Amino acid sequence: MDTHARMLALAWETRDSREVLGQLFRLLLVPLGHLTGRLPLGNAGRSDISAFQAMPIREDIAVLIAQVGQAVDGPR
């Protein structure tokens, strides 16, 4: 939710009304998505992308996520 709140603040600052509405919509959906486990993997979260569309994760970001997961979980 923090990311969408920051995106909302930037949209407000830049007077991007479409993005403001898109981020408000996403802020309402995020709790429901967490509860149901249905957050779309890889979605960038911008208003020009469907809030329900999963997207591929960039390889460099996937590597970072894996590294953090190993650091948190330890070697298996």
Residue frames relative to the residue before (quaternion, step in Angstrom):
aa qw qx qy qz dx dy dz
M 1.0000 0.0000 0.0000 0.0000 0.00 0.00 0.00
D 0.5831 0.5974 -0.3740 0.4041 3.57 1.08 -0.66
T 0.6434 0.5293 -0.3268 0.4463 3.56 0.96 -0.84
H 0.6851 0.4711 -0.2948 0.4709 3.59 0.89 -0.88
A 0.6083 0.5371 -0.3547 0.4644 3.59 1.08 -0.61
R 0.6599 0.4908 -0.3027 0.4818 3.58 1.01 -0.79
M 0.6391 0.5123 -0.3219 0.4749 3.57 1.04 -0.79
L 0.6162 0.5329 -0.3308 0.4763 3.58 1.09 -0.73
A 0.6522 0.5135 -0.3192 0.4573 3.60 0.90 -0.87
L 0.6604 0.4924 -0.3084 0.4757 3.59 0.96 -0.83
A 0.6416 0.5174 -0.3243 0.4643 3.58 0.96 -0.83
W 0.6410 0.5179 -0.3180 0.4688 3.58 0.99 -0.82
E 0.6681 0.5154 -0.2892 0.4521 3.56 0.92 -0.98
T 0.7403 0.3885 -0.2170 0.5039 3.58 1.00 -0.79
R 0.4233 -0.7435 0.4257 0.2945 3.57 1.34 0.14
D 0.3565 0.7161 -0.5051 0.3240 3.58 1.06 0.85
S 0.2319 -0.8349 0.4836 0.1238 3.58 0.14 1.31
R 0.6209 0.5344 -0.3529 0.4522 3.60 1.01 -0.70
E 0.6743 0.4811 -0.2933 0.4773 3.57 0.94 -0.87
V 0.5957 0.5543 -0.3630 0.4541 3.62 1.04 -0.71
L 0.6877 0.4696 -0.2865 0.4737 3.59 0.83 -0.97
G 0.6431 0.5315 -0.3196 0.4493 3.58 0.99 -0.81
Q 0.6859 0.4695 -0.2876 0.4758 3.58 0.95 -0.83
L 0.6072 0.5298 -0.3611 0.4693 3.61 1.03 -0.64
F 0.6303 0.5306 -0.3168 0.4699 3.58 1.00 -0.86
R 0.6873 0.4795 -0.2849 0.4654 3.58 0.88 -0.92
L 0.6259 0.5325 -0.3430 0.4550 3.59 1.02 -0.71
L 0.6443 0.4971 -0.3204 0.4849 3.58 1.12 -0.59
L 0.7034 0.4867 -0.2630 0.4463 3.59 1.05 -0.76
V 0.5623 0.6529 -0.3907 0.3240 3.60 1.03 -0.72
P 0.6731 0.4778 -0.3437 0.4478 3.68 0.72 -0.82
L 0.6473 0.5108 -0.3179 0.4680 3.58 0.98 -0.80
G 0.6434 0.5268 -0.3146 0.4578 3.57 1.01 -0.80
H 0.6452 0.5037 -0.3180 0.4784 3.58 1.04 -0.75
L 0.6650 0.5172 -0.3067 0.4430 3.57 0.91 -0.90
T 0.7583 0.3768 -0.2007 0.4927 3.57 0.95 -0.85
G 0.4114 -0.7214 0.4611 0.3126 3.59 1.27 -0.23
R 0.5590 0.6341 -0.3654 0.3897 3.57 1.16 0.52
L 0.2656 0.7404 -0.5675 0.2432 3.58 0.93 0.82
P 0.4359 -0.7212 0.4646 0.2722 3.61 -0.79 0.95
L 0.4437 -0.7202 0.4800 0.2326 3.53 -0.62 1.20
G 0.8505 0.1980 -0.1488 0.4641 3.57 -0.95 0.90
N 0.4657 0.6904 -0.4522 0.3195 3.60 1.21 -0.14
A 0.4316 -0.7376 0.4686 0.2237 3.57 -0.78 1.09
G 0.4486 -0.7492 0.4036 0.2729 3.59 1.22 -0.32
R 0.4845 0.6503 -0.4536 0.3696 3.61 1.20 0.19
S 0.6003 -0.6029 0.3945 0.3470 3.57 -1.17 0.53
D 0.6393 0.5224 -0.3445 0.4469 3.61 1.18 -0.30
I 0.6546 0.4131 -0.2973 0.5590 3.58 1.35 0.20
S 0.5448 -0.6160 0.4489 0.3496 3.59 -0.94 0.83
A 0.4939 -0.6712 0.4746 0.2834 3.56 -0.98 0.88
F 0.7068 0.4560 -0.2489 0.4801 3.59 1.24 -0.34
Q 0.5687 0.6355 -0.3594 0.3789 3.60 1.29 -0.15
A 0.3002 -0.7198 0.5982 0.1843 3.55 -0.82 1.04
M 0.1199 -0.7894 0.6008 0.0387 3.56 -1.11 0.70
P 0.5640 -0.5839 0.4371 0.3873 3.60 -1.13 0.46
I 0.3822 -0.6943 0.5597 0.2422 3.55 -1.13 0.70
R 0.5107 -0.6444 0.4692 0.3223 3.58 -0.88 0.94
E 0.6016 -0.6079 0.3876 0.3440 3.56 -1.02 0.85
D 0.6675 0.5040 -0.3209 0.4443 3.63 0.88 -0.86
I 0.6563 0.4855 -0.3129 0.4854 3.58 1.07 -0.67
A 0.6147 0.5461 -0.3445 0.4530 3.60 1.02 -0.75
V 0.6292 0.5257 -0.3281 0.4692 3.60 1.03 -0.79
L 0.6569 0.5047 -0.3105 0.4662 3.61 0.93 -0.87
I 0.6394 0.5183 -0.3252 0.4656 3.59 0.96 -0.85
A 0.6516 0.5102 -0.3116 0.4670 3.59 0.95 -0.85
Q 0.6500 0.5187 -0.3165 0.4564 3.59 0.97 -0.85
V 0.6599 0.4886 -0.3082 0.4804 3.60 0.94 -0.84
G 0.6318 0.5387 -0.3295 0.4496 3.57 0.99 -0.81
Q 0.6626 0.4898 -0.3002 0.4806 3.58 1.00 -0.82
A 0.6462 0.5170 -0.3232 0.4590 3.59 1.00 -0.78
V 0.6914 0.4673 -0.2769 0.4764 3.58 1.00 -0.79
D 0.7600 0.3900 -0.1978 0.4808 3.58 0.86 -1.00
G 0.3973 -0.6982 0.4929 0.3344 3.57 1.15 -0.54
P 0.6578 -0.5031 0.3585 0.4309 3.56 -1.22 0.22
R 0.2617 -0.7664 0.5687 0.1439 3.56 -1.12 0.73
